[in-house]
């Protein structure tokens, strides 16, 4: 028997049994794992009670599950402003990576200069709250036959409490037509991917009106169509800076609602995520194989977190979790971040129109080809921008995801979870999640307070999948962290990376 009570969108478990019914356990005291932790847990609980009383909250209730500011943010992006930005990017004629970098009006260089100036204008409006910089390098290789500057424009909104923890939204500057090496033909790239860049600019306008504990990065990436060069460069830059990258939301095509399949829909969005970490080591792969964590990478739980936020704060938007890295046989700019070991997902429209992707502008047999601005629905682009904005804001306001999450309970009736407790004031406590091994999303959860371990009594470890999230007093939670290296959001940096970060 399962008894559940609803708090917002989160299910709070009170009693569970597989096969026979059991009475719900007493509300207090909590059953903590291991005698070695009991004194620490009780002390932390007492301190937590004092903190909650100071904030006018009862120590016997969980923090609210809603942050009302996120409803405001969800309604803030302006469709007309997004469409205007898309039109400006289209007006550069082509943004091909190999196009002119010196022409003031046409080509990738002119587009980059405008994006940088627009981020600087946004920063000026918030008392210079954004640090706008260029991150690039000269590269050559596949689809770039001659050494070429590939430059990203990024705007950094530094966190006030945990500035080294980063959540990021990205879009791609470059565009292309049928021939991937054609750098001169008119290539508007309205949806692919002026829509993503316009979304990042609009998210910066909205979120720059707030302050956050964690850092938010808005990124316009270059070189995507030629081979994901810009994302690789920014991922390398992030590692050298020693950033703890919690999330990368790669937005690639967020403005089209008319599918090649005839479906017209403005209320669904896909979020793609890797299941098994591409960056895992051989030892981590062995651990993952025996723990059954092939569906619980940090990227996968980031995607689940985005969907949970959409269900709570968005209206008329159904997030479809696609359990694969990207479209079948295709790729996007989140992949370089996954390769660097960072949690990253792709956010994009559900119904693609291939007549409008990577096509010369033309009409054949009554069919109009080409990625022109008439194919963009600005209200839909604003809706997906809002999804990004609430996700970035919630994670930047939430505590850092728990670290060193581990699990035990072999040949036992109970399951014990432990993690590194965070002593910072914004952490109200932790919430444990679980689901059946055949379920795609977290179905149950329980708030356990500001402790570093907890035992779920009479729950056999073999029959469920488990995770832990950090909870703040402001109603935001971190993404769920699955135990072990497979689900960790932050992985230890190598000595070389640590030394590079110190030098910066």
C-alpha angles and dihedrals in degrees: 000000000000123000117193135181122196122231108177103307096330123097115222114206120222104167137358137177133167106225105349132047123250131187117256113264118250115277091237146069101033115230107239126194121255130000091250089066099042098088092044092047093049091048092049090048091053092049090047091052090053091050092049092047089052088056092048093254130128116247087221097062132070119242117268115278095220134073106198091204089071091064088057092048091049090060098041107082111098117220094205092053092049091050090050090054091049090051091050091053091047089053091066086077096223133011095189113153091239095047124106117306094186105045108106095214109027136045141024094307094057091046092051092049091052093048091050092048090049093052088049090051090051089049093051089054091057097046092268095304091154127071105211116199143157120241114189151121141198109264140175133181139090109019090359103080096171127045106273135178111246108191131183123201113216134178118204121205102193119221119237098217108023106018095165092062109087136195116184141197118197141184131177123251100196128086136192144188130215095300107059090207095052103111099167110049121096104277110172096176090192097163097017093078122323085088091063094048091046088051092053091050092049093047088053091052091052101040096041086074089069137055122231138195093226128048123262120205123197111199135192105193129202134206098034098133092047095054116307092281098148095052091049090051094050093045089054090047091051092052092049090050090052091236118171096223107203098174143002116196106196111197113200115166109352101158110068124092101168112086128205084238092065095255116135112194134153098180106067133074132179125226114194122199139172116250100198115038110250088208097056120126125233091259091049090049090055091050091048091049093058097038095054092233098138089117098044111069116144088255091054092050090045088057091050089050092053090052092049091053091048091051090053105038108022129073126211094007124117114193111211111203109215109200098213134078095254143326112322109288093351136102145209144191095275090072096076089054091050089050089053089054097256125134106251136162138184118239115196148139119288100224112052123196109211091190086070099045125087092345136139111243105260146115120240127174090349093306119121113218128195142071099268128159092251086073093061123094104204095196090056092047089052090051093053090044087055090052089055093045096053091045093051093044096047093049093044090051093043124080120264115279111267117268132213091026110179136171136205138171109119113164090002137111091229136061121217125200123189134178143165107283115227113222096196116123096239092065109093093177144286137290124210119214132195141172139174115276090248095051120100098208137036107274105177137035141173130198109228104177132240098324135124099228141021137185123219102210120222093005112124111221093222096063103055143038117234141199144167132225131188117238127209130205090243094067099260127120132196120243114278115269119214114215119265135019093305092068102030116124094202123042124194113267120236119252090255092053092047092051091047091052091050091051090054 
